[in-house]
Amino acid sequence: MSRIDIVYGGKPYTLGDRTLESLRTEITDAVTSGVPAWLRVNSGAGRYQDAYLLISPSTAIAIVDVQPNGPDVALSEEQTFVADSTE
C-alpha cells in the first residue's frame, strides 16, 4: 500500500491509497481555482482519525512520497532540492 506523508502547520498527517500525482493535482486545482477546499487526511498514530486540512492559495503544505525501499528511480540534478546557503 502506498502512503503519502503531509506536513501542514508544522504537524504530520498521512494519506493512503492515493497516488502522489492525484494528490498534487487535487491541491493544484484547489489553489488555482481560488476557492478554498478541504483535504481529508489521517491524523494520529496507531489509530487514525480523520482530519481536514484547508487548502487555499496561501496554504503552506509539503507532501512526501513514502517508499519503504527507497525511491524507484534516481533523481536528476534538476529534481533535487538545494538549500539556500547562509554563507
N, CA, C and O atoms as a Maestro MAE file, in Angstrom:
{
 s_m_m2io_version
 :::
 2.0.0
}

f_m_ct {
 s_m_title
 :::
 protein
 m_atom[348] {
  # First column is atom index #
  i_m_mmod_type
  r_m_x_coord
  r_m_y_coord
  r_m_z_coord
  i_m_residue_number
  s_m_chain_name
  s_m_pdb_residue_name
  s_m_pdb_atom_name
  i_m_atomic_number
  :::
  1 25 0.843 -1.171 0.000 1 A "MET " " N  " 7
  2 3 0.000 0.000 0.000 1 A "MET " " CA " 6
  3 2 0.890 1.237 0.000 1 A "MET " " C  " 6
  4 15 1.906 1.278 0.694 1 A "MET " " O  " 8
  5 25 0.513 2.227 -0.766 2 A "SER " " N  " 7
  6 3 1.283 3.470 -0.818 2 A "SER " " CA " 6
  7 2 0.820 4.396 0.307 2 A "SER " " C  " 6
  8 15 -0.332 4.353 0.739 2 A "SER " " O  " 8
  9 25 1.744 5.226 0.763 3 A "ARG " " N  " 7
  10 3 1.425 6.197 1.798 3 A "ARG " " CA " 6
  11 2 2.098 7.501 1.439 3 A "ARG " " C  " 6
  12 15 3.238 7.525 0.975 3 A "ARG " " O  " 8
  13 25 1.386 8.568 1.657 4 A "ILE " " N  " 7
  14 3 1.928 9.902 1.443 4 A "ILE " " CA " 6
  15 2 1.890 10.623 2.775 4 A "ILE " " C  " 6
  16 15 0.847 10.695 3.424 4 A "ILE " " O  " 8
  17 25 3.034 11.156 3.178 5 A "ASP " " N  " 7
  18 3 3.097 11.970 4.394 5 A "ASP " " CA " 6
  19 2 2.879 13.428 3.995 5 A "ASP " " C  " 6
  20 15 3.335 13.883 2.946 5 A "ASP " " O  " 8
  21 25 2.176 14.135 4.855 6 A "ILE " " N  " 7
  22 3 1.869 15.543 4.621 6 A "ILE " " CA " 6
  23 2 2.264 16.322 5.865 6 A "ILE " " C  " 6
  24 15 1.978 15.902 6.986 6 A "ILE " " O  " 8
  25 25 2.915 17.447 5.667 7 A "VAL " " N  " 7
  26 3 3.221 18.351 6.775 7 A "VAL " " CA " 6
  27 2 2.410 19.614 6.535 7 A "VAL " " C  " 6
  28 15 2.528 20.258 5.492 7 A "VAL " " O  " 8
  29 25 1.596 19.952 7.506 8 A "TYR " " N  " 7
  30 3 0.688 21.093 7.398 8 A "TYR " " CA " 6
  31 2 0.667 21.785 8.751 8 A "TYR " " C  " 6
  32 15 0.361 21.156 9.764 8 A "TYR " " O  " 8
  33 25 0.983 23.054 8.777 9 A "GLY " " N  " 7
  34 3 1.021 23.779 10.043 9 A "GLY " " CA " 6
  35 2 2.059 23.221 11.000 9 A "GLY " " C  " 6
  36 15 1.918 23.335 12.218 9 A "GLY " " O  " 8
  37 25 3.111 22.611 10.442 10 A "GLY " " N  " 7
  38 3 4.167 22.042 11.260 10 A "GLY " " CA " 6
  39 2 3.831 20.690 11.871 10 A "GLY " " C  " 6
  40 15 4.630 20.140 12.630 10 A "GLY " " O  " 8
  41 25 2.660 20.146 11.551 11 A "LYS " " N  " 7
  42 3 2.247 18.858 12.115 11 A "LYS " " CA " 6
  43 2 2.153 17.808 11.011 11 A "LYS " " C  " 6
  44 15 1.784 18.123 9.880 11 A "LYS " " O  " 8
  45 25 2.490 16.546 11.344 12 A "PRO " " N  " 7
  46 3 2.452 15.486 10.337 12 A "PRO " " CA " 6
  47 2 1.057 14.855 10.198 12 A "PRO " " C  " 6
  48 15 0.329 14.682 11.175 12 A "PRO " " O  " 8
  49 25 0.726 14.527 8.979 13 A "TYR " " N  " 7
  50 3 -0.507 13.810 8.643 13 A "TYR " " CA " 6
  51 2 -0.137 12.765 7.595 13 A "TYR " " C  " 6
  52 15 0.940 12.830 7.004 13 A "TYR " " O  " 8
  53 25 -1.028 11.803 7.366 14 A "THR " " N  " 7
  54 3 -0.775 10.802 6.333 14 A "THR " " CA " 6
  55 2 -2.007 10.625 5.464 14 A "THR " " C  " 6
  56 15 -3.127 10.983 5.830 14 A "THR " " O  " 8
  57 25 -1.748 10.059 4.306 15 A "LEU " " N  " 7
  58 3 -2.817 9.780 3.360 15 A "LEU " " CA " 6
  59 2 -2.457 8.477 2.663 15 A "LEU " " C  " 6
  60 15 -1.342 8.331 2.164 15 A "LEU " " O  " 8
  61 25 -3.380 7.533 2.621 16 A "GLY " " N  " 7
  62 3 -3.120 6.252 1.987 16 A "GLY " " CA " 6
  63 2 -4.007 6.038 0.776 16 A "GLY " " C  " 6
  64 15 -4.990 6.747 0.562 16 A "GLY " " O  " 8
  65 25 -3.635 5.044 -0.007 17 A "ASP " " N  " 7
  66 3 -4.413 4.657 -1.185 17 A "ASP " " CA " 6
  67 2 -4.647 5.797 -2.168 17 A "ASP " " C  " 6
  68 15 -5.708 5.890 -2.786 17 A "ASP " " O  " 8
  69 25 -3.661 6.652 -2.304 18 A "ARG " " N  " 7
  70 3 -3.698 7.734 -3.290 18 A "ARG " " CA " 6
  71 2 -2.356 7.745 -3.998 18 A "ARG " " C  " 6
  72 15 -1.353 7.285 -3.453 18 A "ARG " " O  " 8
  73 25 -2.341 8.260 -5.191 19 A "THR " " N  " 7
  74 3 -1.072 8.455 -5.868 19 A "THR " " CA " 6
  75 2 -0.596 9.868 -5.591 19 A "THR " " C  " 6
  76 15 -1.387 10.777 -5.337 19 A "THR " " O  " 8
  77 25 0.707 10.027 -5.648 20 A "LEU " " N  " 7
  78 3 1.290 11.350 -5.458 20 A "LEU " " CA " 6
  79 2 0.746 12.316 -6.508 20 A "LEU " " C  " 6
  80 15 0.422 13.463 -6.199 20 A "LEU " " O  " 8
  81 25 0.648 11.849 -7.734 21 A "GLU " " N  " 7
  82 3 0.170 12.712 -8.818 21 A "GLU " " CA " 6
  83 2 -1.285 13.150 -8.608 21 A "GLU " " C  " 6
  84 15 -1.615 14.307 -8.870 21 A "GLU " " O  " 8
  85 25 -2.159 12.250 -8.140 22 A "SER " " N  " 7
  86 3 -3.563 12.639 -7.921 22 A "SER " " CA " 6
  87 2 -3.677 13.660 -6.792 22 A "SER " " C  " 6
  88 15 -4.507 14.567 -6.856 22 A "SER " " O  " 8
  89 25 -2.850 13.517 -5.764 23 A "LEU " " N  " 7
  90 3 -2.858 14.483 -4.666 23 A "LEU " " CA " 6
  91 2 -2.332 15.832 -5.128 23 A "LEU " " C  " 6
  92 15 -2.910 16.871 -4.808 23 A "LEU " " O  " 8
  93 25 -1.239 15.818 -5.878 24 A "ARG " " N  " 7
  94 3 -0.698 17.079 -6.408 24 A "ARG " " CA " 6
  95 2 -1.723 17.781 -7.287 24 A "ARG " " C  " 6
  96 15 -1.868 19.002 -7.221 24 A "ARG " " O  " 8
  97 25 -2.431 17.019 -8.107 25 A "THR " " N  " 7
  98 3 -3.464 17.598 -8.974 25 A "THR " " CA " 6
  99 2 -4.590 18.203 -8.150 25 A "THR " " C  " 6
  100 15 -5.048 19.308 -8.444 25 A "THR " " O  " 8
  101 25 -5.043 17.490 -7.117 26 A "GLU " " N  " 7
  102 3 -6.118 17.997 -6.269 26 A "GLU " " CA " 6
  103 2 -5.717 19.296 -5.572 26 A "GLU " " C  " 6
  104 15 -6.502 20.242 -5.518 26 A "GLU " " O  " 8
  105 25 -4.499 19.341 -5.040 27 A "ILE " " N  " 7
  106 3 -4.028 20.550 -4.361 27 A "ILE " " CA " 6
  107 2 -3.851 21.693 -5.354 27 A "ILE " " C  " 6
  108 15 -4.247 22.826 -5.077 27 A "ILE " " O  " 8
  109 25 -3.261 21.403 -6.501 28 A "THR " " N  " 7
  110 3 -3.065 22.436 -7.527 28 A "THR " " CA " 6
  111 2 -4.399 22.996 -8.001 28 A "THR " " C  " 6
  112 15 -4.542 24.209 -8.154 28 A "THR " " O  " 8
  113 25 -5.373 22.127 -8.233 29 A "ASP " " N  " 7
  114 3 -6.700 22.580 -8.665 29 A "ASP " " CA " 6
  115 2 -7.345 23.488 -7.622 29 A "ASP " " C  " 6
  116 15 -7.954 24.502 -7.964 29 A "ASP " " O  " 8
  117 25 -7.208 23.123 -6.350 30 A "ALA " " N  " 7
  118 3 -7.789 23.943 -5.286 30 A "ALA " " CA " 6
  119 2 -7.119 25.309 -5.226 30 A "ALA " " C  " 6
  120 15 -7.790 26.329 -5.062 30 A "ALA " " O  " 8
  121 25 -5.813 25.329 -5.357 31 A "VAL " " N  " 7
  122 3 -5.070 26.597 -5.273 31 A "VAL " " CA " 6
  123 2 -5.366 27.486 -6.474 31 A "VAL " " C  " 6
  124 15 -5.596 28.685 -6.312 31 A "VAL " " O  " 8
  125 25 -5.363 26.919 -7.669 32 A "THR " " N  " 7
  126 3 -5.574 27.738 -8.859 32 A "THR " " CA " 6
  127 2 -7.022 28.189 -9.027 32 A "THR " " C  " 6
  128 15 -7.285 29.185 -9.701 32 A "THR " " O  " 8
  129 25 -7.965 27.465 -8.420 33 A "SER " " N  " 7
  130 3 -9.372 27.869 -8.528 33 A "SER " " CA " 6
  131 2 -9.653 29.114 -7.692 33 A "SER " " C  " 6
  132 15 -10.590 29.862 -7.970 33 A "SER " " O  " 8
  133 25 -8.829 29.327 -6.661 34 A "GLY " " N  " 7
  134 3 -9.056 30.465 -5.783 34 A "GLY " " CA " 6
  135 2 -10.150 30.216 -4.761 34 A "GLY " " C  " 6
  136 15 -10.441 31.083 -3.937 34 A "GLY " " O  " 8
  137 25 -10.762 29.028 -4.808 35 A "VAL " " N  " 7
  138 3 -11.813 28.670 -3.864 35 A "VAL " " CA " 6
  139 2 -11.231 27.685 -2.855 35 A "VAL " " C  " 6
  140 15 -10.768 26.615 -3.250 35 A "VAL " " O  " 8
  141 25 -11.239 28.017 -1.557 36 A "PRO " " N  " 7
  142 3 -10.687 27.106 -0.565 36 A "PRO " " CA " 6
  143 2 -11.364 25.736 -0.626 36 A "PRO " " C  " 6
  144 15 -12.560 25.635 -0.899 36 A "PRO " " O  " 8
  145 25 -10.584 24.687 -0.368 37 A "ALA " " N  " 7
  146 3 -11.103 23.314 -0.393 37 A "ALA " " CA " 6
  147 2 -10.560 22.569 0.813 37 A "ALA " " C  " 6
  148 15 -9.515 22.932 1.354 37 A "ALA " " O  " 8
  149 25 -11.262 21.535 1.233 38 A "TRP " " N  " 7
  150 3 -10.846 20.723 2.361 38 A "TRP " " CA " 6
  151 2 -10.247 19.425 1.856 38 A "TRP " " C  " 6
  152 15 -10.814 18.770 0.981 38 A "TRP " " O  " 8
  153 25 -9.095 19.052 2.408 39 A "LEU " " N  " 7
  154 3 -8.421 17.802 2.073 39 A "LEU " " CA " 6
  155 2 -8.517 16.882 3.286 39 A "LEU " " C  " 6
  156 15 -8.027 17.215 4.365 39 A "LEU " " O  " 8
  157 25 -9.157 15.715 3.103 40 A "ARG " " N  " 7
  158 3 -9.302 14.755 4.201 40 A "ARG " " CA " 6
  159 2 -8.045 13.902 4.311 40 A "ARG " " C  " 6
  160 15 -7.623 13.279 3.336 40 A "ARG " " O  " 8
  161 25 -7.452 13.877 5.489 41 A "VAL " " N  " 7
  162 3 -6.226 13.133 5.745 41 A "VAL " " CA " 6
  163 2 -6.373 12.363 7.056 41 A "VAL " " C  " 6
  164 15 -7.381 12.487 7.751 41 A "VAL " " O  " 8
  165 25 -5.355 11.569 7.383 42 A "ASN " " N  " 7
  166 3 -5.326 10.834 8.643 42 A "ASN " " CA " 6
  167 2 -4.467 11.576 9.661 42 A "ASN " " C  " 6
  168 15 -3.416 12.125 9.331 42 A "ASN " " O  " 8
  169 25 -4.933 11.579 10.892 43 A "SER " " N  " 7
  170 3 -4.186 12.192 11.984 43 A "SER " " CA " 6
  171 2 -4.035 11.158 13.087 43 A "SER " " C  " 6
  172 15 -4.924 10.331 13.289 43 A "SER " " O  " 8
  173 25 -2.937 11.198 13.788 44 A "GLY " " N  " 7
  174 3 -2.750 10.297 14.914 44 A "GLY " " CA " 6
  175 2 -1.859 9.125 14.573 44 A "GLY " " C  " 6
  176 15 -1.595 8.833 13.407 44 A "GLY " " O  " 8
  177 25 -1.405 8.468 15.610 45 A "ALA " " N  " 7
  178 3 -0.540 7.299 15.446 45 A "ALA " " CA " 6
  179 2 -1.280 6.078 15.986 45 A "ALA " " C  " 6
  180 15 -1.983 6.164 16.993 45 A "ALA " " O  " 8
  181 25 -1.119 4.958 15.320 46 A "GLY " " N  " 7
  182 3 -1.794 3.744 15.762 46 A "GLY " " CA " 6
  183 2 -3.212 3.687 15.248 46 A "GLY " " C  " 6
  184 15 -3.503 2.929 14.323 46 A "GLY " " O  " 8
  185 25 -4.088 4.462 15.819 47 A "ARG " " N  " 7
  186 3 -5.487 4.526 15.374 47 A "ARG " " CA " 6
  187 2 -5.705 5.857 14.666 47 A "ARG " " C  " 6
  188 15 -5.597 6.923 15.272 47 A "ARG " " O  " 8
  189 25 -6.008 5.781 13.399 48 A "TYR " " N  " 7
  190 3 -6.161 7.004 12.619 48 A "TYR " " CA " 6
  191 2 -7.482 7.695 12.904 48 A "TYR " " C  " 6
  192 15 -8.501 7.060 13.173 48 A "TYR " " O  " 8
  193 25 -7.428 8.994 12.837 49 A "GLN " " N  " 7
  194 3 -8.615 9.830 12.957 49 A "GLN " " CA " 6
  195 2 -8.629 10.767 11.770 49 A "GLN " " C  " 6
  196 15 -7.586 11.267 11.350 49 A "GLN " " O  " 8
  197 25 -9.810 11.005 11.230 50 A "ASP " " N  " 7
  198 3 -9.920 11.937 10.114 50 A "ASP " " CA " 6
  199 2 -9.560 13.343 10.562 50 A "ASP " " C  " 6
  200 15 -9.935 13.784 11.648 50 A "ASP " " O  " 8
  201 25 -8.836 14.025 9.715 51 A "ALA " " N  " 7
  202 3 -8.529 15.443 9.901 51 A "ALA " " CA " 6
  203 2 -8.778 16.108 8.555 51 A "ALA " " C  " 6
  204 15 -8.636 15.471 7.512 51 A "ALA " " O  " 8
  205 25 -9.140 17.354 8.571 52 A "TYR " " N  " 7
  206 3 -9.432 18.088 7.343 52 A "TYR " " CA " 6
  207 2 -8.541 19.315 7.279 52 A "TYR " " C  " 6
  208 15 -8.563 20.168 8.167 52 A "TYR " " O  " 8
  209 25 -7.751 19.387 6.207 53 A "LEU " " N  " 7
  210 3 -6.823 20.495 6.020 53 A "LEU " " CA " 6
  211 2 -7.416 21.465 5.008 53 A "LEU " " C  " 6
  212 15 -7.854 21.055 3.933 53 A "LEU " " O  " 8
  213 25 -7.429 22.738 5.344 54 A "LEU " " N  " 7
  214 3 -7.949 23.760 4.453 54 A "LEU " " CA " 6
  215 2 -6.867 24.141 3.447 54 A "LEU " " C  " 6
  216 15 -5.784 24.590 3.824 54 A "LEU " " O  " 8
  217 25 -7.166 23.959 2.177 55 A "ILE " " N  " 7
  218 3 -6.233 24.272 1.099 55 A "ILE " " CA " 6
  219 2 -6.704 25.547 0.411 55 A "ILE " " C  " 6
  220 15 -7.844 25.638 -0.047 55 A "ILE " " O  " 8
  221 25 -5.808 26.528 0.346 56 A "SER " " N  " 7
  222 3 -6.113 27.807 -0.306 56 A "SER " " CA " 6
  223 2 -4.816 28.326 -0.926 56 A "SER " " C  " 6
  224 15 -3.753 27.749 -0.697 56 A "SER " " O  " 8
  225 25 -4.886 29.408 -1.707 57 A "PRO " " N  " 7
  226 3 -3.666 29.919 -2.336 57 A "PRO " " CA " 6
  227 2 -2.536 30.249 -1.360 57 A "PRO " " C  " 6
  228 15 -1.372 30.230 -1.758 57 A "PRO " " O  " 8
  229 25 -2.837 30.547 -0.111 58 A "SER " " N  " 7
  230 3 -1.777 30.900 0.840 58 A "SER " " CA " 6
  231 2 -1.374 29.729 1.748 58 A "SER " " C  " 6
  232 15 -0.632 29.924 2.711 58 A "SER " " O  " 8
  233 25 -1.849 28.536 1.453 59 A "THR " " N  " 7
  234 3 -1.546 27.364 2.270 59 A "THR " " CA " 6
  235 2 -0.108 26.906 2.081 59 A "THR " " C  " 6
  236 15 0.362 26.754 0.953 59 A "THR " " O  " 8
  237 25 0.590 26.686 3.198 60 A "ALA " " N  " 7
  238 3 1.923 26.078 3.150 60 A "ALA " " CA " 6
  239 2 1.747 24.602 3.456 60 A "ALA " " C  " 6
  240 15 1.349 24.236 4.563 60 A "ALA " " O  " 8
  241 25 2.039 23.754 2.485 61 A "ILE " " N  " 7
  242 3 1.844 22.320 2.642 61 A "ILE " " CA " 6
  243 2 2.997 21.588 1.964 61 A "ILE " " C  " 6
  244 15 3.460 21.995 0.899 61 A "ILE " " O  " 8
  245 25 3.454 20.516 2.584 62 A "ALA " " N  " 7
  246 3 4.505 19.688 1.988 62 A "ALA " " CA " 6
  247 2 3.982 18.272 1.876 62 A "ALA " " C  " 6
  248 15 3.337 17.775 2.799 62 A "ALA " " O  " 8
  249 25 4.250 17.614 0.760 63 A "ILE " " N  " 7
  250 3 3.858 16.222 0.582 63 A "ILE " " CA " 6
  251 2 5.114 15.391 0.347 63 A "ILE " " C  " 6
  252 15 6.022 15.794 -0.379 63 A "ILE " " O  " 8
  253 25 5.141 14.214 0.984 64 A "VAL " " N  " 7
  254 3 6.297 13.331 0.900 64 A "VAL " " CA " 6
  255 2 5.821 11.964 0.448 64 A "VAL " " C  " 6
  256 15 4.974 11.352 1.099 64 A "VAL " " O  " 8
  257 25 6.356 11.483 -0.658 65 A "ASP " " N  " 7
  258 3 6.022 10.163 -1.175 65 A "ASP " " CA " 6
  259 2 6.836 9.129 -0.397 65 A "ASP " " C  " 6
  260 15 8.033 8.972 -0.636 65 A "ASP " " O  " 8
  261 25 6.192 8.429 0.524 66 A "VAL " " N  " 7
  262 3 6.878 7.459 1.368 66 A "VAL " " CA " 6
  263 2 7.013 6.148 0.602 66 A "VAL " " C  " 6
  264 15 6.022 5.541 0.195 66 A "VAL " " O  " 8
  265 25 8.260 5.726 0.417 67 A "GLN " " N  " 7
  266 3 8.539 4.486 -0.299 67 A "GLN " " CA " 6
  267 2 9.389 3.616 0.613 67 A "GLN " " C  " 6
  268 15 10.525 3.976 0.923 67 A "GLN " " O  " 8
  269 25 8.857 2.469 1.053 68 A "PRO " " N  " 7
  270 3 9.559 1.662 2.042 68 A "PRO " " CA " 6
  271 2 10.948 1.202 1.624 68 A "PRO " " C  " 6
  272 15 11.802 1.008 2.489 68 A "PRO " " O  " 8
  273 25 11.207 1.023 0.344 69 A "ASN " " N  " 7
  274 3 12.508 0.549 -0.129 69 A "ASN " " CA " 6
  275 2 13.304 1.634 -0.825 69 A "ASN " " C  " 6
  276 15 14.210 1.324 -1.599 69 A "ASN " " O  " 8
  277 25 12.995 2.892 -0.572 70 A "GLY " " N  " 7
  278 3 13.700 3.992 -1.223 70 A "GLY " " CA " 6
  279 2 13.058 4.327 -2.552 70 A "GLY " " C  " 6
  280 15 12.138 3.636 -2.989 70 A "GLY " " O  " 8
  281 25 13.527 5.373 -3.194 71 A "PRO " " N  " 7
  282 3 12.941 5.790 -4.465 71 A "PRO " " CA " 6
  283 2 13.170 4.750 -5.552 71 A "PRO " " C  " 6
  284 15 14.190 4.061 -5.577 71 A "PRO " " O  " 8
  285 25 12.192 4.654 -6.452 72 A "ASP " " N  " 7
  286 3 12.274 3.706 -7.557 72 A "ASP " " CA " 6
  287 2 13.254 4.151 -8.624 72 A "ASP " " C  " 6
  288 15 13.833 3.321 -9.324 72 A "ASP " " O  " 8
  289 25 13.445 5.458 -8.753 73 A "VAL " " N  " 7
  290 3 14.344 5.988 -9.778 73 A "VAL " " CA " 6
  291 2 15.254 7.033 -9.156 73 A "VAL " " C  " 6
  292 15 14.903 7.665 -8.159 73 A "VAL " " O  " 8
  293 25 16.404 7.205 -9.742 74 A "ALA " " N  " 7
  294 3 17.321 8.241 -9.275 74 A "ALA " " CA " 6
  295 2 16.830 9.595 -9.768 74 A "ALA " " C  " 6
  296 15 16.348 9.716 -10.894 74 A "ALA " " O  " 8
  297 25 16.955 10.608 -8.926 75 A "LEU " " N  " 7
  298 3 16.550 11.955 -9.309 75 A "LEU " " CA " 6
  299 2 17.632 12.613 -10.141 75 A "LEU " " C  " 6
  300 15 18.825 12.425 -9.905 75 A "LEU " " O  " 8
  301 25 17.194 13.388 -11.118 76 A "SER " " N  " 7
  302 3 18.148 14.157 -11.895 76 A "SER " " CA " 6
  303 2 18.580 15.367 -11.076 76 A "SER " " C  " 6
  304 15 17.969 15.678 -10.053 76 A "SER " " O  " 8
  305 25 19.618 16.039 -11.518 77 A "GLU " " N  " 7
  306 3 20.103 17.212 -10.795 77 A "GLU " " CA " 6
  307 2 19.030 18.286 -10.703 77 A "GLU " " C  " 6
  308 15 18.961 18.999 -9.702 77 A "GLU " " O  " 8
  309 25 18.192 18.418 -11.726 78 A "GLU " " N  " 7
  310 3 17.138 19.436 -11.728 78 A "GLU " " CA " 6
  311 2 16.046 19.120 -10.719 78 A "GLU " " C  " 6
  312 15 15.339 20.028 -10.280 78 A "GLU " " O  " 8
  313 25 15.888 17.843 -10.336 79 A "GLN " " N  " 7
  314 3 14.823 17.439 -9.427 79 A "GLN " " CA " 6
  315 2 15.243 17.450 -7.969 79 A "GLN " " C  " 6
  316 15 14.386 17.302 -7.098 79 A "GLN " " O  " 8
  317 25 16.503 17.614 -7.669 80 A "THR " " N  " 7
  318 3 16.953 17.582 -6.285 80 A "THR " " CA " 6
  319 2 16.812 18.950 -5.644 80 A "THR " " C  " 6
  320 15 16.866 19.977 -6.321 80 A "THR " " O  " 8
  321 25 16.633 18.952 -4.340 81 A "PHE " " N  " 7
  322 3 16.481 20.189 -3.585 81 A "PHE " " CA " 6
  323 2 17.845 20.665 -3.126 81 A "PHE " " C  " 6
  324 15 18.633 19.890 -2.584 81 A "PHE " " O  " 8
  325 25 18.117 21.931 -3.343 82 A "VAL " " N  " 7
  326 3 19.356 22.526 -2.878 82 A "VAL " " CA " 6
  327 2 18.977 23.647 -1.917 82 A "VAL " " C  " 6
  328 15 18.316 24.609 -2.307 82 A "VAL " " O  " 8
  329 25 19.397 23.521 -0.666 83 A "ALA " " N  " 7
  330 3 19.074 24.523 0.343 83 A "ALA " " CA " 6
  331 2 19.866 25.796 0.079 83 A "ALA " " C  " 6
  332 15 20.983 25.750 -0.437 83 A "ALA " " O  " 8
  333 25 19.275 26.935 0.439 84 A "ASP " " N  " 7
  334 3 19.972 28.211 0.328 84 A "ASP " " CA " 6
  335 2 21.132 28.230 1.308 84 A "ASP " " C  " 6
  336 15 21.001 27.792 2.451 84 A "ASP " " O  " 8
  337 25 22.248 28.733 0.859 85 A "SER " " N  " 7
  338 3 23.426 28.807 1.714 85 A "SER " " CA " 6
  339 2 23.357 30.091 2.552 85 A "SER " " C  " 6
  340 15 22.936 31.140 2.063 85 A "SER " " O  " 8
  341 25 23.772 29.993 3.811 86 A "THR " " N  " 7
  342 3 23.794 31.177 4.679 86 A "THR " " CA " 6
  343 2 25.152 31.838 4.677 86 A "THR " " C  " 6
  344 15 25.373 32.810 5.399 86 A "THR " " O  " 8
  345 25 26.084 31.312 3.860 87 A "GLU " " N  " 7
  346 3 27.429 31.884 3.810 87 A "GLU " " CA " 6
  347 2 27.484 33.050 2.871 87 A "GLU " " C  " 6
  348 15 28.541 33.657 2.702 87 A "GLU " " O  " 8
  :::
 }
 m_bond[347] {
  # First column is bond index #
  i_m_from
  i_m_to
  i_m_order
  :::
  1 1 2 1
  2 2 3 1
  3 3 4 2
  4 3 5 1
  5 5 6 1
  6 6 7 1
  7 7 8 2
  8 7 9 1
  9 9 10 1
  10 10 11 1
  11 11 12 2
  12 11 13 1
  13 13 14 1
  14 14 15 1
  15 15 16 2
  16 15 17 1
  17 17 18 1
  18 18 19 1
  19 19 20 2
  20 19 21 1
  21 21 22 1
  22 22 23 1
  23 23 24 2
  24 23 25 1
  25 25 26 1
  26 26 27 1
  27 27 28 2
  28 27 29 1
  29 29 30 1
  30 30 31 1
  31 31 32 2
  32 31 33 1
  33 33 34 1
  34 34 35 1
  35 35 36 2
  36 35 37 1
  37 37 38 1
  38 38 39 1
  39 39 40 2
  40 39 41 1
  41 41 42 1
  42 42 43 1
  43 43 44 2
  44 43 45 1
  45 45 46 1
  46 46 47 1
  47 47 48 2
  48 47 49 1
  49 49 50 1
  50 50 51 1
  51 51 52 2
  52 51 53 1
  53 53 54 1
  54 54 55 1
  55 55 56 2
  56 55 57 1
  57 57 58 1
  58 58 59 1
  59 59 60 2
  60 59 61 1
  61 61 62 1
  62 62 63 1
  63 63 64 2
  64 63 65 1
  65 65 66 1
  66 66 67 1
  67 67 68 2
  68 67 69 1
  69 69 70 1
  70 70 71 1
  71 71 72 2
  72 71 73 1
  73 73 74 1
  74 74 75 1
  75 75 76 2
  76 75 77 1
  77 77 78 1
  78 78 79 1
  79 79 80 2
  80 79 81 1
  81 81 82 1
  82 82 83 1
  83 83 84 2
  84 83 85 1
  85 85 86 1
  86 86 87 1
  87 87 88 2
  88 87 89 1
  89 89 90 1
  90 90 91 1
  91 91 92 2
  92 91 93 1
  93 93 94 1
  94 94 95 1
  95 95 96 2
  96 95 97 1
  97 97 98 1
  98 98 99 1
  99 99 100 2
  100 99 101 1
  101 101 102 1
  102 102 103 1
  103 103 104 2
  104 103 105 1
  105 105 106 1
  106 106 107 1
  107 107 108 2
  108 107 109 1
  109 109 110 1
  110 110 111 1
  111 111 112 2
  112 111 113 1
  113 113 114 1
  114 114 115 1
  115 115 116 2
  116 115 117 1
  117 117 118 1
  118 118 119 1
  119 119 120 2
  120 119 121 1
  121 121 122 1
  122 122 123 1
  123 123 124 2
  124 123 125 1
  125 125 126 1
  126 126 127 1
  127 127 128 2
  128 127 129 1
  129 129 130 1
  130 130 131 1
  131 131 132 2
  132 131 133 1
  133 133 134 1
  134 134 135 1
  135 135 136 2
  136 135 137 1
  137 137 138 1
  138 138 139 1
  139 139 140 2
  140 139 141 1
  141 141 142 1
  142 142 143 1
  143 143 144 2
  144 143 145 1
  145 145 146 1
  146 146 147 1
  147 147 148 2
  148 147 149 1
  149 149 150 1
  150 150 151 1
  151 151 152 2
  152 151 153 1
  153 153 154 1
  154 154 155 1
  155 155 156 2
  156 155 157 1
  157 157 158 1
  158 158 159 1
  159 159 160 2
  160 159 161 1
  161 161 162 1
  162 162 163 1
  163 163 164 2
  164 163 165 1
  165 165 166 1
  166 166 167 1
  167 167 168 2
  168 167 169 1
  169 169 170 1
  170 170 171 1
  171 171 172 2
  172 171 173 1
  173 173 174 1
  174 174 175 1
  175 175 176 2
  176 175 177 1
  177 177 178 1
  178 178 179 1
  179 179 180 2
  180 179 181 1
  181 181 182 1
  182 182 183 1
  183 183 184 2
  184 183 185 1
  185 185 186 1
  186 186 187 1
  187 187 188 2
  188 187 189 1
  189 189 190 1
  190 190 191 1
  191 191 192 2
  192 191 193 1
  193 193 194 1
  194 194 195 1
  195 195 196 2
  196 195 197 1
  197 197 198 1
  198 198 199 1
  199 199 200 2
  200 199 201 1
  201 201 202 1
  202 202 203 1
  203 203 204 2
  204 203 205 1
  205 205 206 1
  206 206 207 1
  207 207 208 2
  208 207 209 1
  209 209 210 1
  210 210 211 1
  211 211 212 2
  212 211 213 1
  213 213 214 1
  214 214 215 1
  215 215 216 2
  216 215 217 1
  217 217 218 1
  218 218 219 1
  219 219 220 2
  220 219 221 1
  221 221 222 1
  222 222 223 1
  223 223 224 2
  224 223 225 1
  225 225 226 1
  226 226 227 1
  227 227 228 2
  228 227 229 1
  229 229 230 1
  230 230 231 1
  231 231 232 2
  232 231 233 1
  233 233 234 1
  234 234 235 1
  235 235 236 2
  236 235 237 1
  237 237 238 1
  238 238 239 1
  239 239 240 2
  240 239 241 1
  241 241 242 1
  242 242 243 1
  243 243 244 2
  244 243 245 1
  245 245 246 1
  246 246 247 1
  247 247 248 2
  248 247 249 1
  249 249 250 1
  250 250 251 1
  251 251 252 2
  252 251 253 1
  253 253 254 1
  254 254 255 1
  255 255 256 2
  256 255 257 1
  257 257 258 1
  258 258 259 1
  259 259 260 2
  260 259 261 1
  261 261 262 1
  262 262 263 1
  263 263 264 2
  264 263 265 1
  265 265 266 1
  266 266 267 1
  267 267 268 2
  268 267 269 1
  269 269 270 1
  270 270 271 1
  271 271 272 2
  272 271 273 1
  273 273 274 1
  274 274 275 1
  275 275 276 2
  276 275 277 1
  277 277 278 1
  278 278 279 1
  279 279 280 2
  280 279 281 1
  281 281 282 1
  282 282 283 1
  283 283 284 2
  284 283 285 1
  285 285 286 1
  286 286 287 1
  287 287 288 2
  288 287 289 1
  289 289 290 1
  290 290 291 1
  291 291 292 2
  292 291 293 1
  293 293 294 1
  294 294 295 1
  295 295 296 2
  296 295 297 1
  297 297 298 1
  298 298 299 1
  299 299 300 2
  300 299 301 1
  301 301 302 1
  302 302 303 1
  303 303 304 2
  304 303 305 1
  305 305 306 1
  306 306 307 1
  307 307 308 2
  308 307 309 1
  309 309 310 1
  310 310 311 1
  311 311 312 2
  312 311 313 1
  313 313 314 1
  314 314 315 1
  315 315 316 2
  316 315 317 1
  317 317 318 1
  318 318 319 1
  319 319 320 2
  320 319 321 1
  321 321 322 1
  322 322 323 1
  323 323 324 2
  324 323 325 1
  325 325 326 1
  326 326 327 1
  327 327 328 2
  328 327 329 1
  329 329 330 1
  330 330 331 1
  331 331 332 2
  332 331 333 1
  333 333 334 1
  334 334 335 1
  335 335 336 2
  336 335 337 1
  337 337 338 1
  338 338 339 1
  339 339 340 2
  340 339 341 1
  341 341 342 1
  342 342 343 1
  343 343 344 2
  344 343 345 1
  345 345 346 1
  346 346 347 1
  347 347 348 2
  :::
 }
}
